[in-house]
Amino acid sequence: MLSSVFRNLLENAVQHNDEETPEITVRCVDGEETVRVRIADNGPGVPDEQKAEIFGKGESGLGSSGSGIGLYLVNTLTDQFGGDVWVEDNDPKGAVFVVELRKAA
C-alpha cells in the first residue's frame, strides 16, 4: 500500500501543475530514525490556509476536478505506517509534499 502513497503524490504533482512543462523532483533524506521523501513541483502551490485541510476526506483544492480522496488516502496510509505527511512551499514556485516514515528496526 505504500506505493499508493507515492503514486497519488506523483500523479497530483503532474495533474495539478499549470506549467507548460511540469517539473517534479523527488529527494530522499535519510535520518537516524526516519526517512523523508520530498516530492517537489513547479505548479501553483497550496495556499497556507489550505495546507492542513487538503488531507481531509473529500477535500479538494481550488479548481480541482478530483474527488478529494487521494490526499486523504495518502494521509491515512502514512499514518498507518506510523509516519506523517505535510505540504510546504517550494522555492520559487510550487509545492513540496513531504512523507516521513520511521525506519524498520
Secondary structure, 3 states (H helix, E strand, C coil): CHHHHHHHHHHHHHHCCCCCCCCEEEEEEECCCEEEEEEEECCCCCCHHHCCHHHCCCCCCCCCCCCCCHHHHHHHHHHHCCCEEEEEECCCCCEEEEEEEECCC
